Amino acid sequence: MSAVDFASFVDDLATQSGAAILPFFRTSLAATDKAPGGVFDPVTEADRASEVVMRQMIKSTFPEHGIIGEEYGSENEDAEFVWVLDPIDGTKAFISGLPLWGTLIGLTRNGRPCYGMMHQPFTRERFFGDGGVAKWRGPGGERILKSRACTSLKEATLSTTTPVMFEGRDKEAYQRVESLARLTRYGCDCYAYSMIAAGHMDVVIETKLKSYDIVALVPIVEGAGGVVTDWQGGSPANGGSIVACGDPRLHEQVLKLLNA
């Protein structure tokens, strides 16, 4: 079965997970810190409810598939097809009432990202792709996504969730890139990658990511004509330090700066 055959099922996952999340958004929902004593890493009942719904649907429809989820861990992760789920990417934005969060639904085949969706149920937007084509669907209809041409950092819009994530040499490497960018925006989480695919941003640089933070976004950016790798130019599927660019020529330039 090809990734395209899963598209309607992913739409169903998005619809049902969104229905589980929205009743909690912009309410007095409490957040639990998953890493007390360290960097604040919140999780909410909305995160848990969304992942439970998606896991139940996957197990019922594709019992032979594996699942990797942020909240409930991994099972059968050596299967040919593995679903990689982040019920709310951008939980800090979520608990702050900001709509810069989304549900990430990724699918890998033999370890390679082959289909992904970023669903923002509050704005009713879906960004999705299979690595060959990427599309947006929302209140205004549906359209094909295309990243924009940008060969120079002097003309580029750069994003990272927060510069605080970078430490030591990683911080120095990131600052080499940011110092040359025309514009930098923080706090966009998965939305920044979607904006690369939509042609509004040019570079996203992050570190300390998990697979569920990035797998769903790879086929979207690549389907729009962009590139996503780790900082050494390798596969981003396992997370770590990630760089995404809308223009492959810019990606080469950024990799050189990160590894200078």
N, C-alpha and C positions, 0 to 999 in steps of 0.2 A: 504494500500500500504506500502511495506517495504522500508527501507532506500535504499536498493540495487537497487530498481526500479527507484530511483532518480539519479543514477550514470551518466547516459548519459545526463540528463538535466544539471547536475552540470558541466559536461565537456563543454556543450554548453555555460553555464554562464561564465566559465573560458575563453573560446575562445573569446567571444564577449567583455568581460570586458578587457581582455588583449589587444585586438585591439584598445580599447578606450584609454588605458594608454600609450602604447609604443610610439606613436608619440610625447609624451611630455618628455620622459626620456632622460636625458643628453642633454637637450636644455636649453635655457635661461628662462625657465618657472619661474614665480614669485610665491612665497608662501605667503599666508596670515596667520597671527598669530590669532588663534582662542581664545587665552587667553592673550590679550595684558596687560602688566603690571605684568604678572606672569611668570611661566616657559614657554619658547617658545614652542608652540603647533601648528605646521604648517599644513595648508591644501592647496591643489592645485587644479587647474582645472582638472587635471588627476583624483584625488580622486572623484570629483563630477561627472565627465563624466562616470567613471566606475560604480559608484553606480546607477546612473540614468538608464544606460543600463540594469543592473541586475534587478532593481526593475520593469522596464517595462516588461521584459521577465517573471518574476515570476507572476506578476499580470495578464498577458495575458494567461499563461499556468495553473496557480493554483490560481484563484481569491479568493478562500476560505482560503488560507494560510495567515499567518501573516508575517511581516517583521520587523526586527530590524536592522538599519544601522547606521554607525557612523555619516554620513553626513546629513541624512534626517530623522532621528528619527524612531519612532515606529508606527506601525499600526496593529490592530487586533492581538496584542501580546498574547491574551488568546486563540488563535486557537490551534487545535491539533498539526499542523505542523507550525513551525515558522522558517523562514530563518534569519540567523544572519550574517551580512555582514560587512566586513572591506575592502573597496576597495583597500587601500594601507596601510598595516601594516608595519611601518618602513618608514614613510614619510620623516623623517630627513635623513635617508640613501638615499632615492630617490632623494631629492633635492641636495644631496652631490655627486650624480653620482655613488653611490655604489650599487651593486646589492643585498644587504642584505635587501630586502623588498619582500612582496608578497601580493597577494589578498587572503583574507580569506573568504571562503564560507562555512558556517556552517548551519546545519539543526537540530532543536530540535523536539522531539515528546513528547508531554505532559511535556515539560520543561526539558527533558533530551537530551543531545547531542547524536545524532544517526548517523550522517554522516558529514564528513568534508573534505575540500580540501584546501591546500596551493598551490597556483599557482604562479610561478615566470616566467612571459612571456619572460623576457629578456634572461634568461638561458634556457628557454623552458622546465622547470621542473614542474611536478605535484606530490605532495605528497597527498595521499588520503586514507581514511579508514572509516570503519563502526563500530569500537570498537571491532570487532572480527578478522579482517584482515586489514592490511595496505599495500599499494603499492606505488612504485615510478615509474613514467613514464617520460622519457626524450629522448634526442638524442640517447642514447645508448640502447633504448628499454624499457622494463618493468620488474620489479622484485618485489618480496615480501620483505617488510621491517621487520627487526627484531632488537629490541633493544639489547644491549649487557649486559652480566652479569657483575655486579660491586657491591661488597658488602661493600667496604670500601671507605670513602672519600679520604683516602691517595692515592687511585688509580683513583680518579674520575676527570672528566673534568666538571667544573661548568660554567654556563653562567647566566648573567643577562643583561638586556638592558643597564642599567647604575646604579652604586651604589648610585648615587645622589637621586634616587627615594625613598630610605629608610631614615626614620627620627625617632628619639627617640628610643623607644624600638625595633621597627622594624629594625633599623640600627644595634643595638646591636645583635639582633637575627641573622640577615644575616651575620654579621661579624664572629659570632661563627662558622658558616658553612664554609665560605670562607677561614678562617684561617687554616682549615684542608684539603682543597681540593688540589689536586696535581697541577691543572692548572685551571685558570679562564680566561674567554673571555667575553668582553663587546661588545655591539652594534649590536647584531645579531637578535634582535626582534623575529619574527616568525620562522626564519631560525633555531634558537637554538632548538626549539621544534621538528622541522623536523629532525634535526641531532640526537636528542635522538632516534627518531623512526628508523633512518638509522643506529644506532649503533656507532656513532662517538662522541657523548657527553653523559653525564650521569645525570646531574642535571640542571634544570632551576628554579631559584627563582625570583619572581617578586611581586610587590604590586601595588595597585591603578589601577588595570586592569578593563576594562569594559567587558561586556559579549561578545561584538564583537571582543575583543582581544584574546579570548581563546576558545570559543565554537567550532570553526572549527578544532582546534588543538587537542582537547580531543580524538575524535574517531581515530585520526591518531596515537597518542602516545599509546593509549590503544590497538589499533589493532596490534601494533608492540610488545606488551607484557609489556608496561610500565604502569605507574600510574600517574594520575593528580588529585590533590585535592586542597582545600584551606589549609591554614596553620594549621587548626584544624583537617584535615582529612576528611572534608565534601565535598559536591558538589562544583565544580569549575564553574558551569554554569552561575552564576551571576557575575563572576569576583572577584575583591578584591585582597587579598593576595594569590598567587598561587605558588605551588611547583609541579614540574613534574620530575619524575625519570624513567630511563629505567629499573631499577631493583627494584621490590617491596621491597626487603630487605634493599636496600639503602634508599628507601623512608621512611621506618620506622625510620631509624637512623636520617635522616634529620629532620623529624617532631619532634623528641625528642629534638634535638638541638635548633630548632626554638622556642620551647615552654619551654625551660629550665628556 
